[in-house]
Amino acid sequence: MKQPWIHNAKTDGWFILAPPFLILLIICVFQKEILNLENEYSFYTWLFLIVFVDVAHVYSTLFKTYFIKKEVQRKKLLYLGIPLLSWILGLLLYQFGSLTFWSFLALVAVFHFIRQQYGFMRIYSRLEPNIWSKKIDEVAIYTATIYPMLYWIKTPRAFTWFVENEFVWLRSLPDYINLITVLYFIILSVWIVKTGFDIFKARQMNIPKVALIVGTYLSWYFGIVYFNNDLIFTLLNVLSHGIPYISLIYIREIKQKDNAQLNKISLFKSAFGIYLFIIIIVAFAFF
């Protein structure tokens, strides 16, 4: 089969697929140093990981939406209305207390992180004809992300998404840890067997899709369940999420479009375009 790269093997490999594997390797080799780093330089790790990566990856979406004049004109009500509705909803939620506000935002953020992994999986399986194989992949990617979050809700962690006790209202649910753990490993085993059968039958492998799913399992399990450390969670969670998304936006919305489509932002295709792109989204995130 033709490998379903978004750009090419090198770019996809380094910037979309490799981050969770490389980060986990670094954590395993330099775990003691990482713990010292968290204790001594927590502000700078927060500034780099949360502001310059996590917040910046959100602003990279500007290059797909508000920076594209035709796109804004085509969906003017959507692009003007959603921020206003979100602001009003935020005000209403805050009337029930700051914890309600931040808990709601945490759930929205979790949904966003889960759906991004699903989206990448769908992109990398777009050339596959087998519907049932795709369904198992879908169950696997959701299991890889939802199980760690359910584990987090029932088992207090040494880190938060936004604020302390943001998931506390869900902890009154009956203890389900043993049940979901068994289901987690059953689904993982089924996916491994299915993938092995597909490779044996076709004599080839969908490299980016398999790497994406394996990387998701590793980053979410080790970041949330196995390790119970704030910086380790942030490294695996944020870098494995932010870097691939920023890369996807640059590839699809700038690199793969011609100058006529880009119009005024065609300068981002120049030799220094990628650096200008990064400077702009980091500046938005910082200010």
Backbone as CSV, one residue per row, in Angstrom:
resi,resn,N_x,N_y,N_z,CA_x,CA_y,CA_z,C_x,C_y,C_z
1,MET,0.834,-1.193,0.000,0.000,0.000,0.000,0.877,1.254,0.000
2,LYS,0.322,2.327,-0.518,0.998,3.609,-0.480,0.878,4.168,0.929
3,GLN,2.012,4.562,1.516,1.983,5.093,2.882,1.259,6.452,2.900
4,PRO,0.282,6.630,3.775,-0.562,7.842,3.762,0.040,9.026,4.515
5,TRP,1.261,9.401,4.141,1.893,10.532,4.812,1.106,11.813,4.570
6,ILE,1.135,12.714,5.524,0.514,14.023,5.345,1.409,14.885,4.460
7,HIS,2.709,14.844,4.712,3.675,15.564,3.869,4.671,14.577,3.274
8,ASN,5.545,14.039,4.105,6.446,12.979,3.671,6.940,12.237,4.915
9,ALA,7.650,11.148,4.684,8.070,10.295,5.798,8.949,11.050,6.798
10,LYS,9.854,11.864,6.292,10.786,12.576,7.170,10.065,13.599,8.044
11,THR,9.247,14.434,7.419,8.548,15.486,8.161,7.538,14.896,9.136
12,ASP,6.705,13.993,8.642,5.721,13.352,9.513,6.409,12.603,10.654
13,GLY,7.471,11.898,10.293,8.169,11.095,11.293,8.703,11.914,12.441
14,TRP,9.406,12.991,12.140,10.046,13.775,13.184,9.069,14.660,13.953
15,PHE,8.120,15.285,13.264,7.311,16.321,13.906,5.903,15.894,14.316
16,ILE,5.399,14.786,13.784,4.057,14.330,14.145,4.088,13.016,14.912
17,LEU,4.911,12.078,14.476,4.895,10.739,15.062,5.946,10.508,16.148
18,ALA,7.120,11.103,16.000,8.228,10.812,16.910,8.119,11.430,18.300
19,PRO,7.486,12.611,18.497,7.517,13.254,19.818,7.227,12.355,21.012
20,PRO,6.134,11.569,21.050,5.908,10.753,22.264,6.997,9.726,22.516
21,PHE,7.559,9.140,21.458,8.622,8.137,21.625,9.904,8.787,22.137
22,LEU,10.280,9.913,21.545,11.507,10.601,21.950,11.400,11.138,23.370
23,ILE,10.247,11.715,23.704,10.053,12.283,25.041,10.083,11.190,26.105
24,LEU,9.416,10.073,25.824,9.413,8.966,26.784,10.821,8.407,26.971
25,LEU,11.593,8.328,25.899,12.982,7.871,25.996,13.799,8.815,26.869
26,ILE,13.631,10.109,26.666,14.348,11.105,27.468,13.957,10.989,28.940
27,ILE,12.682,10.791,29.201,12.200,10.654,30.575,12.810,9.423,31.241
28,CYS,12.852,8.315,30.525,13.414,7.082,31.091,14.903,7.218,31.386
29,VAL,15.622,7.932,30.531,17.075,8.072,30.690,17.430,9.142,31.715
30,PHE,16.667,10.238,31.737,17.025,11.386,32.589,15.952,11.692,33.628
31,GLN,15.330,10.666,34.172,14.223,10.882,35.106,14.647,11.687,36.332
32,LYS,15.789,11.369,36.903,16.258,12.085,38.085,16.528,13.554,37.776
33,GLU,17.144,13.803,36.628,17.435,15.186,36.232,16.150,15.968,35.979
34,ILE,15.145,15.302,35.433,13.860,15.961,35.157,13.182,16.366,36.466
35,LEU,13.265,15.519,37.466,12.684,15.852,38.771,13.387,17.054,39.383
36,ASN,14.704,17.125,39.240,15.450,18.288,39.735,15.085,19.541,38.946
37,LEU,14.887,19.371,37.655,14.512,20.489,36.788,13.182,21.080,37.226
38,GLU,12.247,20.211,37.564,10.934,20.669,38.008,11.041,21.458,39.308
39,ASN,11.882,20.997,40.216,12.004,21.652,41.520,12.698,23.007,41.434
40,GLU,13.682,23.133,40.551,14.505,24.340,40.507,14.073,25.346,39.456
41,TYR,13.437,24.891,38.387,13.115,25.795,37.277,11.658,25.646,36.833
42,SER,10.757,25.519,37.804,9.350,25.266,37.481,8.727,26.383,36.645
43,PHE,9.119,27.649,36.904,8.551,28.754,36.121,8.950,28.642,34.646
44,TYR,10.210,28.324,34.401,10.697,28.269,33.019,10.157,27.049,32.274
45,THR,9.994,25.932,32.977,9.387,24.767,32.322,7.934,25.064,31.990
46,TRP,7.240,25.775,32.899,5.856,26.175,32.631,5.791,27.133,31.438
47,LEU,6.696,28.114,31.407,6.699,29.102,30.329,6.914,28.436,28.976
48,PHE,7.874,27.525,28.913,8.184,26.879,27.635,7.103,25.889,27.226
49,LEU,6.724,24.996,28.142,5.814,23.903,27.782,4.364,24.368,27.649
50,ILE,3.890,25.149,28.612,2.487,25.556,28.602,2.247,26.743,27.676
51,VAL,3.039,27.800,27.825,2.805,29.011,27.027,3.319,28.848,25.602
52,PHE,4.601,28.473,25.454,5.219,28.467,24.131,4.855,27.253,23.274
53,VAL,4.262,26.229,23.891,3.831,25.064,23.095,2.319,24.890,23.160
54,ASP,1.792,24.699,24.373,0.371,24.381,24.496,-0.511,25.547,24.055
55,VAL,-0.259,26.730,24.584,-1.065,27.890,24.190,-0.758,28.286,22.736
56,ALA,0.503,28.205,22.352,0.887,28.583,20.987,0.218,27.693,19.943
57,HIS,0.037,26.407,20.251,-0.564,25.520,19.249,-2.015,25.917,18.975
58,VAL,-2.677,26.506,19.978,-4.039,26.991,19.765,-4.023,28.152,18.770
59,TYR,-3.084,29.065,18.942,-3.024,30.237,18.063,-2.565,29.894,16.649
60,SER,-1.933,28.738,16.450,-1.572,28.352,15.084,-2.817,28.167,14.228
61,THR,-3.972,27.919,14.864,-5.226,27.769,14.133,-5.626,29.059,13.428
62,LEU,-5.065,30.186,13.828,-5.332,31.457,13.136,-4.983,31.357,11.649
63,PHE,-3.964,30.550,11.332,-3.525,30.409,9.944,-4.474,29.529,9.126
64,LYS,-5.448,28.954,9.790,-6.470,28.164,9.107,-7.818,28.883,9.105
65,THR,-7.931,29.907,9.956,-9.224,30.571,10.143,-9.134,32.084,9.927
66,TYR,-8.873,32.840,10.979,-8.998,34.290,10.938,-7.986,34.984,10.024
67,PHE,-6.875,34.355,9.718,-5.898,34.958,8.812,-6.250,34.714,7.340
68,ILE,-7.283,33.912,7.090,-7.703,33.611,5.722,-8.982,34.401,5.437
69,LYS,-8.847,35.468,4.670,-9.963,36.387,4.438,-11.183,35.679,3.854
70,LYS,-10.967,34.846,2.844,-12.082,34.151,2.196,-12.779,33.198,3.163
71,GLU,-12.008,32.578,4.029,-12.583,31.652,5.004,-13.476,32.393,5.988
72,VAL,-13.030,33.548,6.458,-13.821,34.341,7.402,-15.101,34.840,6.728
73,GLN,-14.977,35.291,5.461,-16.155,35.764,4.738,-17.154,34.643,4.494
74,ARG,-16.638,33.434,4.266,-17.502,32.291,3.977,-18.295,31.856,5.204
75,LYS,-17.694,32.003,6.398,-18.355,31.583,7.632,-18.315,32.711,8.661
76,LYS,-18.725,33.893,8.238,-18.616,35.076,9.097,-19.381,34.911,10.406
77,LEU,-20.585,34.372,10.338,-21.393,34.200,11.546,-20.715,33.258,12.531
78,LEU,-20.114,32.202,12.002,-19.420,31.236,12.857,-18.233,31.880,13.553
79,TYR,-17.372,32.571,12.784,-16.136,33.115,13.344,-16.359,34.316,14.252
80,LEU,-17.457,35.030,14.060,-17.771,36.141,14.954,-18.645,35.690,16.117
81,GLY,-19.503,34.714,15.849,-20.462,34.290,16.856,-19.901,33.373,17.926
82,ILE,-19.042,32.434,17.540,-18.516,31.459,18.508,-17.729,32.120,19.645
83,PRO,-16.810,33.060,19.357,-16.111,33.718,20.478,-17.074,34.443,21.417
84,LEU,-18.092,35.098,20.853,-19.064,35.822,21.679,-19.871,34.854,22.540
85,LEU,-20.347,33.768,21.931,-21.116,32.773,22.682,-20.261,32.114,23.766
86,SER,-18.990,31.871,23.436,-18.088,31.252,24.418,-17.870,32.173,25.609
87,TRP,-17.726,33.462,25.321,-17.536,34.450,26.394,-18.766,34.513,27.294
88,ILE,-19.948,34.531,26.692,-21.199,34.575,27.464,-21.348,33.304,28.300
89,LEU,-21.052,32.141,27.684,-21.129,30.872,28.409,-20.155,30.861,29.581
90,GLY,-18.953,31.412,29.369,-17.966,31.492,30.443,-18.470,32.333,31.607
91,LEU,-19.097,33.468,31.287,-19.664,34.321,32.333,-20.750,33.590,33.121
92,LEU,-21.612,32.884,32.400,-22.692,32.151,33.063,-22.142,31.051,33.965
93,LEU,-21.164,30.305,33.458,-20.572,29.222,34.251,-19.916,29.759,35.520
94,TYR,-19.281,30.913,35.401,-18.569,31.464,36.558,-19.524,31.897,37.663
95,GLN,-20.790,32.128,37.299,-21.781,32.477,38.328,-22.005,31.320,39.305
96,PHE,-21.682,30.101,38.868,-21.819,28.926,39.727,-20.530,28.627,40.492
97,GLY,-19.550,29.500,40.340,-18.300,29.343,41.072,-17.129,29.082,40.138
98,SER,-15.949,29.447,40.592,-14.754,29.295,39.759,-14.446,27.829,39.476
99,LEU,-14.729,26.930,40.437,-14.451,25.507,40.217,-15.338,24.941,39.109
100,THR,-16.594,25.363,39.051,-17.490,24.929,37.969,-16.959,25.393,36.624
101,PHE,-16.511,26.644,36.577,-15.960,27.225,35.346,-14.748,26.426,34.866
102,TRP,-13.777,26.212,35.765,-12.548,25.534,35.377,-12.766,24.043,35.124
103,SER,-13.701,23.425,35.829,-14.007,22.015,35.590,-14.589,21.826,34.193
104,PHE,-15.470,22.732,33.801,-16.057,22.665,32.452,-14.969,22.840,31.399
105,LEU,-14.095,23.825,31.605,-13.006,24.051,30.644,-12.070,22.848,30.583
106,ALA,-11.825,22.211,31.718,-10.964,21.024,31.742,-11.564,19.903,30.906
107,LEU,-12.871,19.702,31.016,-13.533,18.662,30.223,-13.480,18.986,28.736
108,VAL,-13.643,20.260,28.387,-13.542,20.676,26.983,-12.128,20.423,26.466
109,ALA,-11.127,20.751,27.287,-9.732,20.538,26.894,-9.434,19.054,26.701
110,VAL,-9.934,18.223,27.618,-9.737,16.774,27.496,-10.365,16.266,26.210
111,PHE,-11.578,16.717,25.917,-12.263,16.331,24.684,-11.429,16.709,23.460
112,HIS,-10.878,17.918,23.501,-10.043,18.410,22.400,-8.804,17.530,22.212
113,PHE,-8.142,17.181,23.306,-6.938,16.345,23.219,-7.270,14.961,22.670
114,ILE,-8.378,14.386,23.132,-8.783,13.058,22.668,-9.127,13.083,21.182
115,ARG,-9.902,14.070,20.783,-10.348,14.134,19.387,-9.200,14.422,18.425
116,GLN,-8.162,15.115,18.903,-7.020,15.345,18.012,-6.354,14.025,17.654
117,GLN,-6.179,13.157,18.642,-5.563,11.859,18.352,-6.439,11.051,17.401
118,TYR,-7.747,11.103,17.614,-8.679,10.425,16.712,-8.553,10.995,15.298
119,GLY,-8.445,12.321,15.204,-8.329,12.965,13.895,-7.084,12.543,13.140
120,PHE,-5.948,12.510,13.828,-4.712,12.046,13.181,-4.837,10.597,12.739
121,MET,-5.483,9.771,13.584,-5.678,8.370,13.222,-6.515,8.238,11.951
122,ARG,-7.564,9.064,11.837,-8.419,9.025,10.643,-7.646,9.475,9.399
123,ILE,-6.795,10.464,9.551,-5.984,10.928,8.422,-5.080,9.804,7.921
124,TYR,-4.440,9.118,8.857,-3.487,8.083,8.467,-4.149,6.761,8.052
125,SER,-5.452,6.642,8.249,-6.145,5.433,7.793,-7.041,5.712,6.592
126,ARG,-6.882,6.902,6.000,-7.793,7.329,4.933,-7.701,6.476,3.666
127,LEU,-6.590,5.786,3.466,-6.428,4.981,2.251,-6.794,3.516,2.470
128,GLU,-7.156,3.169,3.700,-7.463,1.777,3.997,-8.927,1.467,3.675
129,PRO,-9.187,0.346,2.974,-10.561,0.019,2.569,-11.356,-0.758,3.619
130,ASN,-10.662,-1.456,4.540,-11.331,-2.354,5.483,-12.036,-1.563,6.585
131,ILE,-13.369,-1.554,6.545,-14.156,-0.778,7.503,-14.020,-1.333,8.917
132,TRP,-14.047,-2.656,9.057,-13.970,-3.262,10.387,-12.617,-3.027,11.038
133,SER,-11.572,-3.040,10.226,-10.242,-2.746,10.751,-10.185,-1.315,11.274
134,LYS,-10.812,-0.399,10.542,-10.863,0.997,10.973,-11.640,1.146,12.275
135,LYS,-12.719,0.385,12.417,-13.528,0.460,13.636,-12.711,0.031,14.859
136,ILE,-11.910,-1.007,14.708,-11.063,-1.461,15.814,-10.021,-0.397,16.142
137,ASP,-9.485,0.244,15.108,-8.540,1.344,15.328,-9.196,2.481,16.107
138,GLU,-10.442,2.785,15.767,-11.170,3.849,16.461,-11.361,3.507,17.937
139,VAL,-11.787,2.277,18.201,-11.973,1.840,19.597,-10.635,1.902,20.340
140,ALA,-9.573,1.511,19.658,-8.245,1.499,20.280,-7.778,2.914,20.627
141,ILE,-7.956,3.858,19.723,-7.468,5.215,19.972,-8.266,5.883,21.083
142,TYR,-9.557,5.613,21.133,-10.374,6.167,22.219,-10.012,5.507,23.553
143,THR,-9.738,4.200,23.523,-9.329,3.497,24.745,-8.004,4.040,25.261
144,ALA,-7.072,4.300,24.345,-5.748,4.812,24.715,-5.830,6.145,25.434
145,THR,-6.869,6.927,25.155,-6.993,8.271,25.729,-8.008,8.343,26.868
146,ILE,-9.123,7.645,26.729,-10.184,7.749,27.737,-9.827,6.989,29.016
147,TYR,-9.213,5.809,28.885,-8.857,5.037,30.089,-7.969,5.840,31.046
148,PRO,-6.879,6.472,30.580,-6.056,7.251,31.520,-6.835,8.372,32.201
149,MET,-7.774,9.005,31.460,-8.555,10.079,32.074,-9.498,9.525,33.145
150,LEU,-10.119,8.379,32.885,-10.992,7.754,33.889,-10.176,7.320,35.110
151,TYR,-8.960,6.859,34.860,-8.057,6.484,35.953,-7.716,7.721,36.789
152,TRP,-7.428,8.823,36.124,-7.093,10.083,36.787,-8.252,10.550,37.675
153,ILE,-9.478,10.455,37.162,-10.646,10.927,37.902,-10.805,10.186,39.230
154,LYS,-10.569,8.870,39.235,-10.759,8.073,40.450,-9.498,7.965,41.299
155,THR,-8.350,8.267,40.726,-7.083,8.143,41.449,-6.376,9.495,41.434
156,PRO,-6.442,10.255,42.523,-5.832,11.589,42.547,-4.383,11.561,42.068
157,ARG,-4.056,12.488,41.194,-2.712,12.597,40.644,-1.977,13.803,41.226
158,ALA,-0.674,13.857,41.014,0.146,14.960,41.524,0.169,16.133,40.547
159,PHE,-0.776,16.166,39.630,-0.841,17.237,38.642,-2.309,17.559,38.366
160,THR,-2.542,18.687,37.749,-3.898,19.104,37.408,-3.936,19.505,35.944
161,TRP,-5.152,19.583,35.410,-5.267,20.137,34.053,-5.254,21.655,34.133
162,PHE,-6.117,22.205,34.981,-6.133,23.652,35.197,-5.987,24.002,36.683
163,VAL,-6.893,23.454,37.525,-6.888,23.821,38.945,-7.084,22.572,39.804
164,GLU,-6.825,22.710,41.086,-7.024,21.609,42.033,-8.499,21.207,42.082
165,ASN,-8.755,19.912,42.208,-10.104,19.365,42.409,-11.046,19.601,41.224
166,GLU,-10.491,19.791,40.034,-11.344,20.053,38.867,-12.220,18.850,38.496
167,PHE,-11.784,17.630,38.862,-12.582,16.438,38.570,-13.194,15.830,39.841
168,VAL,-13.159,16.574,40.954,-13.579,16.004,42.234,-15.052,15.595,42.219
169,TRP,-15.873,16.291,41.463,-17.315,15.999,41.438,-17.624,14.680,40.743
170,LEU,-16.633,14.107,40.051,-16.822,12.815,39.401,-16.325,11.655,40.258
171,ARG,-15.660,11.975,41.363,-15.063,10.918,42.187,-16.094,10.166,43.029
172,SER,-17.323,10.657,43.060,-18.374,9.961,43.804,-18.923,8.765,43.024
173,LEU,-18.503,8.602,41.770,-18.935,7.455,40.977,-18.419,6.162,41.606
174,PRO,-19.137,5.048,41.425,-18.660,3.753,41.965,-17.258,3.436,41.429
175,ASP,-16.502,2.704,42.211,-15.132,2.355,41.807,-15.153,1.436,40.582
176,TYR,-14.588,1.920,39.513,-14.616,1.177,38.244,-13.217,0.823,37.745
177,ILE,-12.189,1.118,38.529,-10.806,0.987,38.071,-10.487,-0.431,37.599
178,ASN,-10.830,-1.435,38.392,-10.511,-2.824,38.013,-11.187,-3.211,36.699
179,LEU,-12.457,-2.830,36.556,-13.205,-3.167,35.351,-12.592,-2.519,34.112
180,ILE,-12.340,-1.213,34.182,-11.825,-0.536,32.980,-10.382,-0.947,32.681
181,THR,-9.636,-1.327,33.697,-8.265,-1.796,33.457,-8.267,-3.093,32.659
182,VAL,-9.172,-4.007,33.037,-9.307,-5.267,32.288,-9.730,-4.982,30.850
183,LEU,-10.728,-4.104,30.677,-11.197,-3.751,29.327,-10.077,-3.095,28.511
184,TYR,-9.289,-2.256,29.170,-8.183,-1.557,28.507,-7.214,-2.551,27.877
185,PHE,-6.791,-3.537,28.655,-5.802,-4.486,28.151,-6.418,-5.493,27.172
186,ILE,-7.702,-5.758,27.310,-8.369,-6.616,26.321,-8.418,-5.918,24.968
187,ILE,-8.833,-4.653,24.975,-8.928,-3.889,23.721,-7.541,-3.704,23.107
188,LEU,-6.542,-3.408,23.937,-5.175,-3.272,23.431,-4.703,-4.580,22.796
189,SER,-5.010,-5.705,23.434,-4.612,-7.016,22.896,-5.306,-7.308,21.577
190,VAL,-6.598,-6.982,21.501,-7.346,-7.196,20.256,-6.744,-6.357,19.134
191,TRP,-6.398,-5.108,19.457,-5.820,-4.235,18.425,-4.462,-4.772,17.961
192,ILE,-3.640,-5.255,18.878,-2.329,-5.806,18.512,-2.496,-7.017,17.599
193,VAL,-3.418,-7.912,17.954,-3.662,-9.104,17.136,-4.195,-8.707,15.766
194,LYS,-5.153,-7.774,15.756,-5.724,-7.303,14.485,-4.658,-6.684,13.591
195,THR,-3.802,-5.861,14.179,-2.745,-5.199,13.418,-1.746,-6.216,12.879
196,GLY,-1.388,-7.186,13.723,-0.483,-8.242,13.268,-1.078,-9.046,12.126
197,PHE,-2.381,-9.334,12.214,-3.068,-10.076,11.147,-3.091,-9.267,9.851
198,ASP,-3.369,-7.961,9.965,-3.382,-7.089,8.781,-2.020,-7.060,8.101
199,ILE,-0.966,-6.985,8.910,0.397,-6.943,8.354,0.733,-8.276,7.683
200,PHE,0.371,-9.378,8.341,0.645,-10.704,7.779,-0.126,-10.912,6.481
201,LYS,-1.367,-10.483,6.456,-2.218,-10.677,5.280,-1.772,-9.816,4.103
202,ALA,-1.454,-8.551,4.361,-1.110,-7.624,3.290,0.387,-7.598,2.988
203,ARG,1.196,-8.212,3.866,2.655,-8.211,3.723,3.236,-6.786,3.740
204,GLN,2.534,-5.888,4.396,2.995,-4.514,4.556,2.251,-3.872,5.715
205,MET,2.741,-2.714,6.159,2.166,-2.072,7.332,1.919,-0.598,7.066
206,ASN,0.808,-0.102,7.595,0.524,1.327,7.562,1.363,1.969,8.678
207,ILE,2.570,2.358,8.322,3.548,2.813,9.317,3.058,4.011,10.131
208,PRO,2.599,5.105,9.496,2.212,6.264,10.320,1.020,5.995,11.225
209,LYS,0.039,5.214,10.750,-1.133,4.940,11.593,-0.738,4.119,12.810
210,VAL,0.044,3.074,12.608,0.471,2.227,13.724,1.324,3.032,14.703
211,ALA,2.240,3.845,14.188,3.094,4.665,15.047,2.260,5.673,15.843
212,LEU,1.234,6.239,15.212,0.369,7.214,15.870,-0.380,6.568,17.031
213,ILE,-0.942,5.385,16.802,-1.715,4.710,17.847,-0.806,4.242,18.980
214,VAL,0.340,3.653,18.648,1.284,3.210,19.674,1.783,4.407,20.486
215,GLY,2.124,5.497,19.807,2.592,6.702,20.494,1.542,7.276,21.425
216,THR,0.281,7.193,21.018,-0.816,7.669,21.868,-0.930,6.814,23.119
217,TYR,-0.887,5.488,22.958,-0.928,4.597,24.118,0.214,4.914,25.081
218,LEU,1.408,5.069,24.549,2.569,5.299,25.405,2.490,6.637,26.133
219,SER,2.196,7.714,25.409,2.220,9.042,26.016,1.118,9.209,27.060
220,TRP,-0.069,8.686,26.800,-1.171,8.846,27.742,-1.020,7.910,28.943
221,TYR,-0.604,6.661,28.701,-0.480,5.723,29.820,0.656,6.133,30.752
222,PHE,1.837,6.375,30.190,2.980,6.715,31.032,2.861,8.129,31.586
223,GLY,2.249,9.030,30.849,2.108,10.404,31.319,1.105,10.564,32.448
224,ILE,0.048,9.735,32.453,-1.014,9.900,33.441,-1.060,8.766,34.459
225,VAL,-0.957,7.521,33.989,-1.156,6.361,34.871,0.146,5.920,35.543
226,TYR,1.179,5.669,34.757,2.407,5.068,35.289,3.194,6.051,36.147
227,PHE,3.535,7.207,35.567,4.245,8.231,36.329,3.219,9.134,36.999
228,ASN,3.552,9.601,38.183,2.670,10.526,38.895,3.461,11.784,39.217
229,ASN,3.812,12.494,38.148,4.680,13.661,38.285,4.207,14.765,37.328
230,ASP,4.168,15.979,37.813,3.627,17.094,37.047,4.421,17.370,35.770
231,LEU,5.749,17.469,35.884,6.561,17.802,34.716,6.559,16.671,33.693
232,ILE,6.621,15.437,34.152,6.587,14.296,33.234,5.259,14.258,32.491
233,PHE,4.161,14.485,33.224,2.842,14.555,32.582,2.814,15.655,31.533
234,THR,3.336,16.828,31.875,3.305,17.962,30.954,4.166,17.700,29.720
235,LEU,5.341,17.124,29.925,6.215,16.800,28.794,5.522,15.855,27.814
236,LEU,4.988,14.758,28.334,4.353,13.759,27.468,3.040,14.270,26.904
237,ASN,2.281,14.989,27.714,0.955,15.444,27.299,1.034,16.604,26.313
238,VAL,1.793,17.613,26.664,1.815,18.857,25.880,2.655,18.737,24.615
239,LEU,3.886,18.234,24.736,4.746,18.156,23.551,4.194,17.171,22.520
240,SER,3.632,16.058,22.992,3.073,15.070,22.068,1.795,15.560,21.411
241,HIS,1.212,16.607,21.976,-0.025,17.168,21.440,0.233,18.435,20.625
242,GLY,1.019,19.347,21.185,1.216,20.647,20.558,2.079,20.618,19.315
243,ILE,3.224,19.930,19.370,4.151,19.911,18.232,3.504,19.298,16.985
244,PRO,2.827,18.135,17.078,2.177,17.590,15.874,1.117,18.518,15.294
245,TYR,0.346,19.197,16.158,-0.713,20.064,15.642,-0.128,21.285,14.935
246,ILE,0.880,21.900,15.548,1.539,23.047,14.907,2.118,22.625,13.560
247,SER,2.728,21.454,13.525,3.306,20.935,12.281,2.229,20.708,11.233
248,LEU,1.106,20.135,11.645,0.001,19.887,10.719,-0.511,21.181,10.108
249,ILE,-0.682,22.207,10.935,-1.170,23.494,10.436,-0.189,24.086,9.432
250,TYR,1.100,24.069,9.760,2.077,24.650,8.841,2.132,23.871,7.522
251,ILE,2.097,22.555,7.613,2.170,21.720,6.401,0.950,21.940,5.517
252,ARG,-0.243,21.807,6.095,-1.470,21.831,5.303,-1.893,23.235,4.896
253,GLU,-1.690,24.222,5.771,-2.218,25.547,5.509,-1.210,26.515,4.896
254,ILE,0.069,26.143,4.908,1.092,27.019,4.319,1.956,26.261,3.318
255,LYS,2.624,25.219,3.771,3.595,24.505,2.935,2.974,23.923,1.670
256,GLN,1.771,23.350,1.784,1.167,22.654,0.652,0.236,23.523,-0.178
257,LYS,0.187,24.827,0.100,-0.644,25.734,-0.684,0.240,26.632,-1.544
258,ASP,-0.278,27.023,-2.709,0.504,27.916,-3.567,0.290,29.361,-3.129
259,ASN,1.093,30.258,-3.684,1.065,31.658,-3.276,-0.282,32.324,-3.538
260,ALA,-0.952,31.907,-4.615,-2.255,32.488,-4.941,-3.285,32.170,-3.853
261,GLN,-3.218,30.963,-3.327,-4.133,30.572,-2.254,-3.805,31.286,-0.945
262,LEU,-2.508,31.461,-0.701,-2.078,32.071,0.553,-2.279,33.581,0.571
263,ASN,-2.205,34.198,-0.597,-2.370,35.642,-0.729,-1.326,36.381,0.121
264,LYS,-1.745,37.166,1.087,-0.821,38.001,1.860,0.091,37.211,2.796
265,ILE,-0.293,36.003,3.156,0.561,35.242,4.080,1.502,34.298,3.320
266,SER,1.676,34.553,2.002,2.585,33.719,1.214,4.035,33.864,1.670
267,LEU,4.353,34.959,2.378,5.729,35.167,2.855,6.140,34.083,3.846
268,PHE,5.157,33.358,4.424,5.470,32.289,5.370,6.006,31.042,4.664
269,LYS,5.980,31.054,3.330,6.561,29.947,2.575,8.029,30.192,2.247
270,SER,8.532,31.360,2.579,9.918,31.709,2.283,10.863,30.895,3.142
271,ALA,12.170,31.101,2.912,13.192,30.346,3.641,13.071,30.545,5.151
272,PHE,12.669,31.752,5.550,12.545,32.046,6.979,11.086,32.014,7.436
273,GLY,10.213,31.523,6.552,8.787,31.523,6.853,8.414,30.725,8.080
274,ILE,9.018,29.574,8.251,8.704,28.713,9.390,9.090,29.394,10.702
275,TYR,10.202,30.144,10.692,10.635,30.842,11.906,9.690,31.998,12.226
276,LEU,9.241,32.691,11.180,8.281,33.780,11.371,6.957,33.231,11.894
277,PHE,6.545,32.096,11.356,5.326,31.421,11.801,5.403,31.106,13.294
278,ILE,6.512,30.542,13.730,6.693,30.175,15.138,6.743,31.417,16.019
279,ILE,7.461,32.457,15.557,7.565,33.692,16.342,6.187,34.302,16.571
280,ILE,5.341,34.299,15.538,4.014,34.909,15.644,3.125,34.148,16.622
281,ILE,3.085,32.812,16.520,2.190,32.082,17.423,2.705,32.113,18.859
282,VAL,4.029,32.140,19.024,4.594,32.231,20.375,4.305,33.616,20.966
283,ALA,4.374,34.662,20.124,4.081,36.018,20.588,2.615,36.143,21.018
284,PHE,1.710,35.596,20.217,0.297,35.592,20.606,0.122,34.877,21.949
285,ALA,0.772,33.729,22.090,0.640,32.949,23.323,1.185,33.727,24.525
286,PHE,2.316,34.402,24.331,2.958,35.107,25.437,2.158,36.324,25.879
287,PHE,1.699,37.107,24.900,1.017,38.368,25.251,-0.452,38.177,25.580
